[in-house]
Structures are given as C-alpha cells and as structure tokens.
Amino acid sequence: MTISAAPTADNADLASRRPDAPWKDRLYLFLLGFSVIGILIQITLGGVVRVTGSGDGCPDWPQCFGRWIPPWEYHAILEYSHRSTGTVVGIIMLLALIRTVQKYRSDRTLVYILASAFVLVGIVGIIGGQVVLNDLNPAIRTLHLGLAEIVLLLMITAFVIAATSPLSRAFDVSQSLEARQVRRIATWAAIIALVALLSGAYAVWRNAGGVCGSWPLCGGPIIPEIWLTFIHMVHRLMAGISVLLAAYAAHRVYRLEGASQLLRLSAVIVLIVIIAQVIIGAANPWTDFETWVKALHLSMATVMFAATSLVAVIIWLAIYREERKALANSIE
C-alpha cells in the first residue's frame, strides 16, 4: 500500500503482495534513487563552481562559447559539467514521472510530488541560465539554490514513499505521542539546516565567506560593526543552531522506543554528518579558506539537509499511515 492505498489492514496486506507494488519495482526505485544522488552531485558541482569562480566559465547559455562541447579549459569544464548534470537529472526525473503515471497513477501523492519536482527542476534550470546571462544579484542566486534543495526534498520524499512497504513500521505504535514530538523536532531541524545552508551560500555570493579568519568567532565586538562580517556571523549563528537542533533530533529519534533499523540508521547518519560538517566548517579559517575546503563545506551542508529531511520524512510518512489505518478502523 502506498499513501493513497485502501484503508483496511486486510486490503493493505493484499496491496503489499501486488506484483506491481512500487517497493518491488527495482527500476522505479533506481530512477528515484539516482535522481536523489544526481541532485546531490548537481548541487555539489554548483558549490564548486561558486568557490572556484567558474560561474562565468561559459558566458552563454545553454551552450558554452556557442558550442555544445565546451572548450578544454578548467572553468568552462566545471561550469558545463554543472549544467550537464542538471540535464541528466532532469531526464531521469522525467522517466520516473512517466513510470509513475504508467504504473502507479492511483497513488496521487507520488504523481503530484514527481510532477511538482519535474516542473521545479525546469524552473531551477531557467533561473540558472538567467544567472549566467545577467549576473543576477546574490538574492536571486540564493533562490536558485533554495529551489534546488526543495527539489531534493521532494525526491527524497518520493523515494521513501515508494521504497517502504505500508506494513513496515518506523516505530512502535504505542509511542505515537512521542513520535509526534520527535517529528516536530526533526522537521524544524531540516528547516534550520536549509536556512543555514542558504545563509552560507548568500555569504559567499556577497563576498563575505572569507572575512573571518578565526573560529568559532570572528574576533572583535560580539555584534560585528562591518556589514560583511555581520553577514558571515549570521551564517555561523544559524549553523550553530542547526547543528544543535539536528543533534538533538537524532538523539530523540535513536532513543525512540521500537524505532526501526532504518530510522535509527538515519539518525546515526545525521550525527556523522554533523561531526564532519563542524570539522570542515572550522577548517575553513584554519586553512585560510582553501578552495577544496570551501567546496566540501558547501557540499556537506546539502548532505546535512538531506539527512535531516530523510529522518523527518520517514516519521511523517509513518504517522500518516498509522492515522489512515486508525481512521479506517474507526469507520468499520
């Protein structure tokens, strides 16, 4: 059973045995999983393009110097690789949408999510082209990244819905009240992780990414008097809140009674990513903002958003399915 499947437990059991169930469709799961990984790579390449100053590596769009094959030059190759990855991801997402409509159109949730993600990825591409052609301001560039992260969230949600059987439980149903509390915490952890990510990207585009040569504070007054320093410290503040909230969410998830192995594994991944991100973030000023460290920091920020989102989505879906079952039983 998927989210929109039949309400009763017997029907759910029958649905789980269907040969066309999405969680048994390896090709379908591959398309969804590849889309998630592809988006992560796409966003990472976008970060590399930013920190290496390769945004103007191809001055035109969608071609590069009027050609479909870019010149053999460092910045041009980086910029065009970013675009090409986006094109490949868009094609894979289209194939996933087509397969959804062909085989699983009865699950309207999956159809709506994939259709929305595909439309949104097209908008992201158009904005990206405008960024190249018009050198748009940092706010528009931040919007470009934010929409890409929303596409990532949608595809993670689609993958979790498709890959999990409705009969599998993310936690002991007797702990539903605590699970709802954990859901709220995990949701806020994902939201703040996104805000911290976007604030860091905005700081880079405003040339405020490397203005603080120390860590965790910039030195000087607690409230920075220089505008660029203020922008940078706002990012660090949001990053600090994000790390603490994500760690707390992971702790609560891991200790949730009856939590499934998948849910606990997701919590462990969040903790690992937090540790890595803190170390990499501190390494920026320690290495005098080496390019590879900045690129890795931006990439791990997306991974952290993806990991916290995964935890939140798993809990949201599990609670939703339990509520549907309870409603169906009460009607009977």
C-alpha positions in Angstrom: 0.0 0.0 0.0 1.1 3.5 -0.7 -0.2 6.6 0.9 -3.4 6.6 -1.1 -4.0 2.8 -0.9 -7.0 1.0 0.5 -7.8 1.8 4.1 -8.2 -1.6 5.8 -5.4 -3.8 7.2 -6.6 -6.7 5.1 -6.5 -4.6 1.9 -3.1 -3.3 2.9 -1.9 -6.9 3.2 -3.3 -7.6 -0.2 -1.7 -4.5 -1.6 1.7 -5.4 -0.2 1.6 -8.6 -2.3 0.8 -6.9 -5.5 3.5 -7.7 -8.2 3.4 -4.0 -9.3 4.0 -2.6 -5.8 6.5 0.3 -6.1 8.7 -1.0 -3.4 9.2 -4.2 -5.5 9.9 -2.2 -8.7 13.7 -2.1 -8.9 13.8 0.0 -12.0 11.5 2.5 -10.4 13.5 2.7 -7.2 16.7 3.0 -9.2 15.3 6.0 -11.1 14.2 7.7 -7.9 17.4 6.9 -6.0 19.5 8.0 -9.0 17.6 11.3 -9.1 18.4 11.9 -5.4 22.1 11.2 -5.8 22.2 13.2 -9.1 20.7 16.2 -7.4 23.3 15.9 -4.6 26.0 15.8 -7.2 24.4 18.7 -9.1 24.3 20.9 -6.1 27.8 20.0 -5.1 29.1 20.9 -8.5 27.2 24.2 -8.2 29.2 24.8 -5.0 32.4 24.0 -6.7 31.6 26.4 -9.5 30.9 29.2 -6.9 34.0 28.8 -4.8 36.3 28.4 -7.9 34.9 31.5 -9.6 33.8 29.4 -12.6 30.3 30.9 -12.9 31.5 32.8 -16.0 33.3 29.8 -17.4 30.7 29.7 -20.1 29.4 33.2 -20.8 26.4 32.0 -22.8 23.5 29.5 -22.1 22.6 26.8 -22.8 25.7 26.4 -25.0 29.2 27.2 -24.0 31.0 29.7 -26.2 28.4 28.9 -28.9 29.2 25.2 -28.8 27.6 22.1 -27.3 31.0 20.8 -26.4 32.8 23.2 -24.1 36.5 24.3 -24.8 39.1 22.3 -22.9 39.5 24.9 -20.2 39.2 24.4 -16.4 36.4 26.9 -15.6 34.4 26.1 -18.7 34.5 22.4 -18.0 33.4 22.9 -14.4 30.5 25.2 -15.4 29.4 23.0 -18.2 29.6 19.8 -16.0 27.2 21.5 -13.6 24.7 22.2 -16.4 25.1 18.8 -18.0 24.5 17.0 -14.7 21.3 19.0 -14.3 20.2 17.9 -17.8 20.8 14.3 -17.0 19.0 14.5 -13.7 16.0 16.2 -15.4 15.8 13.3 -17.9 15.9 10.7 -15.2 13.2 12.5 -13.2 11.1 12.6 -16.4 11.5 8.9 -16.8 10.5 8.4 -13.1 7.4 10.6 -13.7 6.4 8.7 -16.8 6.7 5.3 -15.0 4.7 6.7 -12.1 1.9 7.7 -14.4 2.0 4.4 -16.3 2.1 2.1 -13.3 1.3 3.9 -10.1 -1.1 6.7 -11.1 -3.6 5.5 -8.5 -1.2 6.9 -5.9 -1.8 10.6 -6.5 0.7 11.6 -3.8 3.6 10.1 -5.8 2.2 11.6 -9.1 1.9 15.1 -7.5 5.3 15.0 -5.9 7.2 13.9 -9.0 5.2 16.3 -11.3 6.0 19.2 -8.9 9.7 18.2 -8.7 10.0 18.0 -12.5 8.4 21.4 -13.0 10.5 22.9 -10.3 13.7 21.5 -11.7 12.9 23.2 -15.0 12.4 26.5 -13.2 15.7 26.0 -11.4 17.4 25.5 -14.8 15.8 28.6 -16.3 16.9 30.7 -13.3 20.4 29.2 -13.6 20.5 30.4 -17.2 19.5 33.8 -16.2 22.2 33.9 -13.5 24.8 33.2 -16.2 23.4 35.7 -18.8 22.6 38.6 -16.5 24.9 38.1 -13.5 21.8 38.3 -11.2 22.2 39.5 -7.6 23.0 37.2 -4.7 19.4 37.0 -3.6 18.3 35.5 -6.9 21.2 33.1 -6.8 20.2 32.1 -3.3 16.7 31.5 -4.5 18.2 29.3 -7.3 19.9 27.1 -4.7 16.9 27.1 -2.4 14.6 25.8 -5.1 17.2 23.1 -6.0 17.2 22.0 -2.3 13.3 21.8 -2.4 13.6 19.5 -5.5 16.0 17.3 -3.4 13.4 17.2 -0.6 10.6 16.2 -3.0 12.7 13.4 -4.5 13.7 12.1 -1.1 10.0 12.1 -0.1 9.1 10.2 -3.3 11.8 7.7 -2.7 10.8 7.0 0.9 7.1 6.6 -0.1 7.9 4.3 -2.9 10.6 2.2 -1.1 8.8 1.4 2.1 6.0 -1.1 2.5 2.9 0.1 4.3 3.1 -2.8 6.6 6.6 -1.9 7.9 6.6 0.3 10.9 9.2 3.1 11.7 8.5 2.9 15.4 6.3 1.1 18.0 2.8 2.5 17.5 2.4 2.7 21.3 5.0 5.6 21.1 2.9 7.6 18.7 2.7 10.6 21.1 6.4 10.8 21.5 6.9 10.2 17.8 4.8 13.3 17.0 7.1 15.3 19.3 10.1 13.9 17.5 8.5 14.7 14.2 8.2 18.3 15.1 11.8 18.5 16.3 13.1 16.7 13.1 11.1 19.0 10.9 12.5 22.1 12.5 16.0 20.6 12.3 15.5 20.2 8.5 14.2 23.7 8.1 17.0 25.3 10.1 19.6 23.2 8.2 18.2 24.7 5.0 18.3 28.2 6.4 21.9 27.7 7.5 22.8 26.4 4.1 21.3 29.3 2.2 22.8 31.8 4.6 26.2 30.4 3.8 25.6 30.5 0.1 24.4 34.1 0.4 27.5 35.0 2.3 29.7 33.5 -0.4 27.9 35.5 -3.1 28.2 38.7 -1.1 32.0 38.0 -0.8 31.5 37.5 3.0 32.5 33.9 3.0 36.2 34.5 4.0 36.0 37.7 6.1 36.5 35.9 9.4 40.0 34.4 9.9 39.2 32.8 13.3 36.7 30.2 14.6 34.1 30.0 16.1 34.0 33.8 16.4 35.4 36.5 14.2 37.1 38.4 16.9 36.4 42.0 17.8 33.0 43.1 19.1 30.3 40.4 19.7 28.0 42.3 17.3 30.1 42.9 14.2 30.3 46.5 13.0 31.3 45.7 9.4 28.4 44.6 7.2 30.2 41.6 5.5 31.4 40.4 8.9 27.8 40.6 10.2 26.5 38.5 7.3 29.2 35.9 7.9 28.4 35.7 11.7 24.7 35.4 11.0 25.6 32.3 8.9 27.7 30.9 11.8 24.9 31.5 14.3 22.4 29.7 12.1 24.9 26.9 11.5 25.3 26.5 15.3 21.6 26.4 15.9 21.2 23.9 13.1 23.9 21.6 14.5 22.5 21.6 18.0 18.9 21.1 16.8 19.9 18.3 14.4 21.9 16.5 17.1 19.0 16.7 19.5 16.6 15.4 16.8 19.0 12.5 16.1 19.3 11.7 19.8 15.5 11.7 20.2 15.0 9.5 17.1 17.6 7.0 18.2 16.1 6.6 21.6 12.5 6.4 20.3 11.2 3.1 21.6 10.7 0.5 18.9 12.4 2.6 16.3 13.1 0.7 13.1 16.7 0.0 11.9 16.1 2.4 9.0 15.1 5.2 11.3 18.0 4.6 13.7 20.4 4.4 10.9 19.2 7.7 9.5 19.8 9.2 13.0 23.3 7.9 13.1 24.0 9.3 9.6 22.8 12.7 10.8 25.2 12.6 13.8 28.1 11.6 11.5 27.3 14.4 9.1 27.1 16.9 11.9 30.6 15.9 13.2 32.1 16.1 9.7 30.4 19.5 8.9 31.7 21.1 12.1 35.2 19.9 11.4 35.1 21.1 7.8 33.5 24.4 8.8 36.3 25.0 11.3 38.9 24.0 8.7 37.9 26.9 6.5 39.6 29.7 8.5 42.3 27.2 9.7 43.3 26.5 6.1 42.9 30.2 5.1 39.8 29.2 3.1 41.3 26.7 0.7 39.1 26.2 -2.3 38.6 22.4 -1.7 37.6 23.0 1.9 35.0 25.6 0.9 33.6 23.3 -1.7 33.4 20.4 0.7 31.8 22.6 3.3 29.0 23.6 0.9 28.5 20.0 -0.2 28.2 18.7 3.4 25.7 21.4 4.1 23.4 19.9 1.4 24.1 16.4 2.8 23.1 17.5 6.2 19.8 19.0 4.9 19.2 15.7 3.1 19.9 13.6 6.1 17.7 15.6 8.5 15.0 15.7 5.8 15.2 11.9 5.5 14.5 11.5 9.2 11.6 13.9 9.1 10.1 12.3 6.0 10.3 8.8 7.5 8.5 9.9 10.7 5.9 12.0 8.8 5.0 9.1 6.5 4.8 6.5 9.3 2.5 8.7 11.4 0.4 9.5 8.3 0.0 5.8 7.5 -0.9 5.0 11.1 -3.5 7.7 11.2 -5.1 6.4 7.9 -5.3 2.9 9.4 -6.8 4.2 12.7 -9.4 6.2 10.7 -10.3 3.2 8.6 -10.7 1.0 11.6 -12.9 3.6 13.3 -15.2 3.8 10.3 -15.5 0.0 10.3 
